[in-house]
């Protein structure tokens, strides 16, 4: 639609997590550093939380991409599974899914594979995205998996990525044993005001645009007011604003275009109801 009009090679504000568009905001980098430090220290459980649209899935992919050959990654993107299904998913990720289906036998196969990796001086890292959707019993099965260890090290490192509802899930009395095992926790914040400007410019450059004035200063201020620094909302507003400017044949995005985009976006429209119409 608007690529040729603005001199872009591809759409800069897509919603699919794309590591080629990574912008290392301070909160994002702090969360990644927390993950790497916790993993190096040998902790069994690590937790990363953040509101919807803060970039948790992108952080998860960046974290997994940063691990070397001394780590084997197991990734479960949708953990809304019962305990047996979760164990089957982990066994499949580790390549030990063949065999009896009883939970006892699945755990034995997983334990043997983890011991093999330790003998090879490798660590297994289980990354679970959208962890707030896990049923309580499935969460408890994770605690049992964390019991797999030698006298000197954990056999399995588990990283939970989830929305704030994950904290409520872990606050239940039945989850207290697991909660006490989480040694590292980081909450992902939104973009700061100056970071949002750099974020816009970074994504535009990655998409082939090199003119930092595509969004006017007032457009950027309006975008921060409407998005509150949430990266996903910034992407949605930027994309819709570019469409609005393109529809008028304008070479730049103004605050009016951003306001029109905000009023068309349910998660931010109610926050701009007091602003003048367009």
Secondary structure as GFF3:
##gff-version 3
##sequence-region A 1 278
A	DSSP	alpha_helix	3	6	.	.	.	ID=ss1
A	DSSP	three_ten_helix	19	21	.	.	.	ID=ss2
A	DSSP	alpha_helix	26	40	.	.	.	ID=ss3
A	DSSP	beta_strand	45	49	.	.	.	ID=ss4
A	DSSP	alpha_helix	56	66	.	.	.	ID=ss5
A	DSSP	beta_strand	71	76	.	.	.	ID=ss6
A	DSSP	alpha_helix	83	94	.	.	.	ID=ss7
A	DSSP	alpha_helix	103	119	.	.	.	ID=ss8
A	DSSP	beta_strand	123	128	.	.	.	ID=ss9
A	DSSP	three_ten_helix	131	133	.	.	.	ID=ss10
A	DSSP	alpha_helix	136	146	.	.	.	ID=ss11
A	DSSP	beta_strand	156	162	.	.	.	ID=ss12
A	DSSP	alpha_helix	165	170	.	.	.	ID=ss13
A	DSSP	three_ten_helix	173	175	.	.	.	ID=ss14
A	DSSP	alpha_helix	176	179	.	.	.	ID=ss15
A	DSSP	beta_strand	182	187	.	.	.	ID=ss16
A	DSSP	alpha_helix	193	206	.	.	.	ID=ss17
A	DSSP	three_ten_helix	212	214	.	.	.	ID=ss18
A	DSSP	alpha_helix	217	227	.	.	.	ID=ss19
A	DSSP	alpha_helix	231	247	.	.	.	ID=ss20
A	DSSP	alpha_helix	255	263	.	.	.	ID=ss21
A	DSSP	alpha_helix	266	269	.	.	.	ID=ss22
A	DSSP	three_ten_helix	270	272	.	.	.	ID=ss23
###
